[in-house]
Amino acid sequence: MGFTNQQILDIALRQSAEDLNCNPTDFLQAEPVLVPSRANPGARKYLQLPLSCHLVSYGNNVVAAASDSCRELVSAYIRRFPAEHCFETPNLHVLNDFLAGEGQRVCFMAEYFLPDLDCLEPLDCPYPVKLLHQQDFGPLYLPAWGNALCKERRELDVLGVAAYDGEQLIGLAGCSADCSRMWQIGIDVLPAYRRQGIAAALTSRLALEILARGMVPFYCAAWSNVKSARNAIKSGFRPAWVEMSAKGFDFVEKLNAGG
């Protein structure tokens, strides 16, 4: 099916509403919105709901989903600071200090991108490109392709675009069916082949393949991953929303230990 940019945004808003158990219009309000965090079968499959604190902003306000024990402190935080400052230090230290009393810490922070149909086009790749399907991914669950594919949720990996130098796989963009209408893109390129436009070529082509299947592609990058954000923009994506979520002390310490 064909999309417009507004339709793509509307689908993303509806999905965020599923994730937070709120209304899509909550993200368009001028004032912050607080809702209880609850498990929801329509949420993105990798979200481990409920969460003690989950903040989302599409640029207008902050919508926060919080556990019952953290509800008051999260409410105080999102009403104390402007939306754009709720996701940055030094203000974020206030939230982290609040959460520590509940055995929680700020953990995941990321920026999400949606395709801009006025900019998205198939970019040239200096190497041959091949479309891959789920049955092709079996031997590719290796560290080199850990962003494009997810070994722990391999049943969600549905489509990929790969670049080859002869018989060698040198770049792979893969997408996971994380929810009913949106597929998330991840990209890996071998170090020796970077800075040649391969990542953007694979990302843009996979985005078009996803759209052709009636799904909306989305792209996620950590705040400090400048290379990834540049790739998103070069590929025809634009910033759409930001998220922050908290996790328990043990979970955060395990991540920091490489577990």
Secondary structure, 3 states (H helix, E strand, C coil): CCCCHHHHHHHHHHHHHHHHCCCHHHHHCCCCEEEECCCCCCCCCCCCCCCCEEEEECCCCCEEEECCCCHHHHHHHHHHCCHHHCCCCCHHHHHHHHHHCCCEEEEEEEEEEEECCCCCCCCCCCCCEEEEEHHHCHHHCCHHHCCCCCHHHHHHEEEEEEEEECCEEEEEEEEECCCCCEEEEEEEECHHHCCCCHHHHHHHHHHHHHHHCCCEEEEEEECCCHHHHHHHHHCCEEEEEEEEEEEEHHHHHHHHCCC
